[in-house]
């Protein structure tokens, strides 16, 4: 699967809850956890800080997020 440009990158450290909820696997509750635990340096930091996010969700999100 190549980057088709269908979805703009979501800046994980600046996105609103509504923007985060557009990401695969991100619920209202998970979006709130992400916002509460920011900032994140990378995907490992995200997985370590956010309770309940899990490696599978992060893998689905990675093509759609940016940390900078």
PyMOL commands that set and color helices and strands:
alter all, ss='L'
color gray80, all
select helices_A, chain A and resi 17-20+28-37+43-49+54-64
alter helices_A, ss='H'
color red, helices_A
select strands_A, chain A and resi 10-11+65-66
alter strands_A, ss='S'
color yellow, strands_A
deselect
rebuild
show_as cartoon
